[in-house]
């Protein structure tokens, strides 16, 4: 169980870490919107654009495990502040890139912002008791809404600052956004340092690295990671990919594509506290069943290729053998509604995945949460290029959602088979008590 702390100190940790994570998440995924004007300025192909986005996502995944361990050993406050300051430098440099190669390099280092998630998870887990961890981690995780910040303000800022030069440096158009973020990162570091309790909880202090990494040998940790690829990695990929999808498939302007993407991001982020509450109330596995079922339904609809449904009327019924041709195509409104359902499921599911971790590994949240976050975020790195290549090979943009359907199906089947075997090793009366039975794998 997490150490007891005064509510005031606990509340400040939760609020400021959530705000800081929201800002870091906005930086991490800013290329989802900035990529459109960047593509025009540098003449990039869709595949090159997907790699620009994926490069930032990659560095936001690589360091989650060590960052979580450092937070457990040295305290989340100290590590989070260092990360804010370290991210501000490459974020500023993004605004000064004048070639695609420079953009890739600076985007990679600015993507370091994504690693703040495992630090915040470890930090808040150390401050909250077990019976409130699901809700607290859900509130912190709602900082994922930062993915919508650039989508809401980015297009307006790009238009509002057509020309700006300071000390001989350009900050016009899309370049103003990373410049503004770099300033906000420094300000947030100061607010967090002086606004949170100087005394911090450090559950990993004094422990050897071998003991902290020991839980990673359990198969269930890797299974949780696959769940997180589905509900978080796919969320990151879609948050970056959907603006382009709307622009190319539905031919809407960038500002409208950004707003429509925000409709997906909001429930996928803001429902995370509700997902934590449901996980505390009904159990994480039950919530994961709901999540996977909703995602399979929604992506099953979205993956259907547009075209025509042909109905052949039997000659035994109609001598003319009439063939009826019905067009099949989702309007932008229906498409957005189904995508929002995907976002709702992801928002609830992300909290359910992380509810598992302090339940099974109460003293190793940093290490286990770091690995789960790393692999989940790596899903966000690999998926955008896979979207681009699948679309290139098939000629169908809907192949994006076929890939998500297949990935969700694999995770759902693994979970169900594990629970099924677990229950049948016990007595039949446990057939519906998913969260009362300890796992063995």
N, C-alpha and C positions, 0 to 999 in steps of 0.2 A: 504494500500500500504506500501511496505517496505520502511524504511528510506533511504534517498539519501546518498550515500557515494562516496568518491573519487574512480575513476576507479582503481587506483593502489592498494588501500587497499582492494577493493572488489575482485580484481584479485588474490591477495595473499591468501585471505581467501579461494577462490574457488580451487586454485591450491594445496595448502598445505593440505586442508581438503580432497581433492580427493586422494592425495598420501597417507595420513594417513589412509583413509578408505580402500584403496587398500591393504595396509599391514595388517590391522585388518581383512579384509575379507579373506586374504590368511591364516591367523592363524585360523580363525573360521572353515574353510573347509579343513584344512590340512589332516584330517584323511581319506579323499577320496582316496588319494594315499598312505599315510603312513599305512592305514589299511591293505594293502596287505602284506607287510613284517611283520606287527604286528600280523596278523592272523597266519602266519607261525611260528613266534617265540613263541607265547602263545598257539597255537593250538586251535584257536577260530572257532566256527561254523559260518555260514552265518548270523544267527539270532543274535548271540553275537556281530558280527562285525557291524551289522546294528544298534544295540543299542549303541555301542561306538560312531559311527558317530552322531546318534540322540541325545545323551547326550550333546555333544558340541553344537549342534544346539539349543537344548532346552534353555540353559542359554543365548544364543544369541538372544532369543526372550522375555524372562521374564521381562527384565528391560528396554525395549524400551520406554514404556509409561513414567515411571518416569524420564528416561534419557532425553527424549524430553522436558518434563516440566522443568527440571533443566536447560537445555540449554536456554529455553525462559526466565527463571527468572534470571539466573546468567551469561549467555553468553556462547556461544558454545565453544569459545577458552579455557576457564578455564576447562569446563567439559571434552572436548575432550582430553586435555593433561593428566588429572587425569586418564581417562580411558586407555590411552596408557600405563601409568606406572603400573596401577593395573593389566593389562593383562599380562605384562612381567613376573611377578612372577610365576603364574601357568603354563605359556607356558614353562618356564625353567624347572619346576618340571616334566612336561610331559616327558622330555628327560631322567629323572632318574627313571621312574616307572619300577618296577620289577615284577608286578603282574597285572592281569586283573582288579582287584578291584581298585588298585592305579591308573591305567590308566583311569578308569571311573571317579574317583573323580577329578583328575587333568584335564581331558578333559572337564568336566563340567565347572570348573572355567575358563579354557582357552577360553571356548566358550563365555565368557563375551564380547569378542571382537566384536561379531555380533551386540551388542547394539549401536555401534558407528554410525550406519546408521541414527537413529532418531535424534542424536545430530547434525550430519552434515546437515541433511535436515532443521532442525530448524535454524541452524547457517547461512546457505546460504540464506534461505528465508528472514531472517532479514536484509541481506545486499543487496538483489537485488530487483529492482522494479517489479511490477506485470507483466508487458509486457515482462520481460526477465526471469521470474522465471521458466517457463517450460524448457527452454534451460539450465539454470544454474543448476537446480536440475537434469536434464538429464546428464550433464557433471559430477556432483558429483556422481550420481548413477552409472556411468560407472566404478567406483571403484570396482563394482562387478567382474571386470576382475581379481581381486585378487584371485578368485577361481581357475584360471588357473596357477597362479604363482607356486604353489607346484607341479602341474601336469607337468609343463615344466622343472623346475629345480630339483624337488624332486628326481626322479629316478637317475639323473646324480650325485647328491650329495650323495645319498645312496651308489652308487658304488664308488665314488671318495674318500670317507672317510671310508674305511673299518675298521680302527682302530685309535682311538684318545682318549687319557686320559689326563685330566687336574686336578691337585690337587686331584687326586685319584678318579675322577668322569669320567664315560664313556660317550663319545659323538660319538660313532661309528655308521655307518649305518644310519638307520632311525632316530636315536636319535640326530644326528647332525642338522637336519632340525629345530625342535623346539628350540634347543639351539641358532641357528643363528637368528631365528625370535625374541627371547627374547632380544637379543642385539639390533636388528634393531628397536624394539619398543621403547627402551629407547632413542636411537639416534633420532627417529622421534619425540618423546615428546619434546626434546630440540629444534629441528629445528622449530617445530610448535610454541612453546612458544616465541622464539625470532624472528621468521619470519613473524608473523601476527600482525596486529595493536593491541596495548594494549587497545585502546578504543573499546568496543564491543557494539553491539545493543542488547537490552534485552526487547523484546516486552511484556514479561510476568512479568516484574519487578513491584512490588507493588500490583499485583492482588492476590486475595484470591485463594486458591486451589479449592474451590467449583466452582468459576466462570471459572477457567481454565478447569475443568472437565465437565462443563455444556454441551458443544457440543456433548459429547459422548452419549447423550440420543437419538440423531437423528438416525433413522433407516438407512439413507444413509451412515453413517459412517461405519456401519457393512456390508453394501453391498459393499462399497469400499474395505473393508477388505477381503471379499470373492474373489473379483477380484485379490487382491494381493496374496492370497493363490495360485491362478492359475498361475500367471505370475512370482511370486517370490518364494513362498514356494516350488512349483514344480521345479523351477530352482535350488534352493539349494539342493533339494533331488536328482535331476538327476545329478548335478555336483558331488555329493558324491557317487552316485550309479553306474554311467556309467562305471568307470574304472573296477569295479567288473563285470559288465554286459559284457563288451568286453572280459575280461579274461575268463569268464566262458562259454559264448555262442559262441564266435568266436575264442576262444583259441589263442588269440594274447598275446605276452609278455607284461609285465607291462608298460615298457616305451612307447610302441606303443599304448596301451590302454589309457595312460595318454595324449598322443598327440592327439588322436582321440577325447577324451573328451574335450580337449582344443578347438577343432574346433566348438563344441557346445557352449562353454563358451564365446568365443570371440564375436560373434554376439549378444549373450544374454546380454552382458555387454556393448560393445563398440557402439552398435546402440541406446543406451539409450539417448544420446544427440539428435540423429536424431528423436527419438520418441518424445522428448520434443519439438523440432522444429515443427514436424507435429501437435502436440497437440496445440501449439500456433497458428498455421496457420489454421487448419481445425476443431479444437475442440476435446476435450478428448473423448467424447462419440463416435464420428465417428471412431477415431483410435481404440477404444476398440472393435467396431464391426469388423474391419479388423483383429485385433489380435485374437479374438475368432474364427472367420471363418478359419483362417490359422491353428490354433492349432487343431481344430476339424478335418480338412482335414488330417493333418500330423499324429496325434495320431490315427485316424481311420485306416490309413495304417499300422502303427507300431503295433497296438494291434492284428492284424490278426495272428492266430497261424500258425506255419509252418506245412506243411504236403503235402497232395495231393488233387488236384481238379479233381473230377471224372465227366466225361461227358458221359451221356447215350444217344446214338443216337437212335432215334425212329425207331421201326421196320417197320413203314409205309414208312420210307425213305430208310432204309437200312435193308434188310432181315436178315442180320447177327446180328443186334442189337449191333454194336461195342461199347465197353466201352473204352473211352480214358482217361488215367490217366496222369495228368500234375503235376509235383512237384511245390510246392509253398514255396519259401524260399527267404528271402532278403539277398543279399550278404553284406559283411561288408561295401562296398562302397555305395550301395544304402541306407542301413540302416543309415549310417553316413550322407548322403545327406538329408534324411528326418528329422533326428534329428537336423541338422543345421537349417532347416526351422522352427522347433519348437523354437530353440534359437533366430532366427530373430524375430519371433512373440513375444516372451517373452521380448526381449530387448526393442522393441518399446512399448509394453504394459505396462511395469513397469513405464516408464515415463508418460504415459497417466493417469495411476491411480493417481500418485502424482500430476499431473497437476490439478486434481479436488480439492485437499485439500486447497491450498491458494486461490482458486477461491471462495469457499464457507466458509472457516474459516481462513481469512487472519491474525487474531490475535491469532489463536490457532493452528498453524501449529505443534508446539511441541507436544501438547496433542493428537490431531487427527492423526498426522503423526506417533506418537508413538504407538497408538493403532492399526492403520492399519499395521504398521511394525511388531508389536508384533504378531498379528494374522496371518499375512503372514508368518513370520518366524516359528511360531508354526506349520504351514502346513509343513515346511521343517523338523520339528521334527517328526511329526506323519507319514509322507509318507514313509521314508525308512523302518521302521519296517513293515508297511502295504505292501510294495513291497515284503519284505522277506516272510511274512506270506501268501500272495496271491500266490506267487510262490510255497511255500511249499504245500498249499492246492490243487492248480490246476496242479502243475507240469509243468507250462508254464511260462517262463520268460517274454513272451509278455503281461502277465497280468498286468505288470507295466504300460503299456500304455493304457490298458483298464480303469484302475483307473483314469488316467489323462484325458482320453476322457470323462468319466462320470462327473468328477469334472468340467471340462470346460463347458460341456453342461448345467449343473445346473446354473453356473454363467451367461452364455450367455442368458439363458431363463429368469432368474430373471431380468437382465438388460433390455432385450427387452420388457418384460411385464411392467416394470416400465415406460419405455419411451412411450410405447403404451398407457398406461392409462393416462400418463401426457399429451400427445398430444391430446387425445380425450376429455380431460377436457377443452382444449382450442379450438381454431378454426381450421378447416381443413387446412387452408393455412399454418399452422406451421408444416405440416407432415414431412418435410425434414430438419427442422431447429433445430437439436438435441441440440446444445449448446447455443441456444439463449433463451431457455425456462427454467426458474428456477424450481427446483424440490421441491416437497412438502413432499417427504418421503425418 
